[in-house]
Amino acid sequence: MKKLLLSLYIATATACMAGGPVFAADAGSCYAIADADARAYCLAKARGDSGTCYTIQSSGLRSQCLAEVRK
């Protein structure tokens, strides 16, 4: 079940960012995501803000978020 949820989080967040580089203006589309963890992941990537990753409850997704945003 946890792997399924993590896959869903990643797929949702990735769909939010499809189509190349993400800019701060694209952060508005992240608010359409119902799942709080996936929404925080999307916002962190869109803004380039690693602090937003810490609001993610799923430890695996939080780690992935931090790794990707800090690149």
C-alpha positions, 0 to 999 in steps of 0.5 A: 500500500505504501509503495502504491501511495508513493507511486501516486504521489510521484506520478501526480507531482511529475504530471504537475511538472511535465513539459520542461523546466518549471518556473515560479509562475507554474506553482499555481497549477500545483494547488489543483492537486488534492493530495497534500504531500503531492501538492507540497512536492509540486510546490517545492519543485516549482519554487525551488524551495527545499523548505517546502519539502519538510511539510511532506509527511511521507518520508520517502517522498520527502527525501526525494523532494529534498534530493531533487530541489537541492540539485 
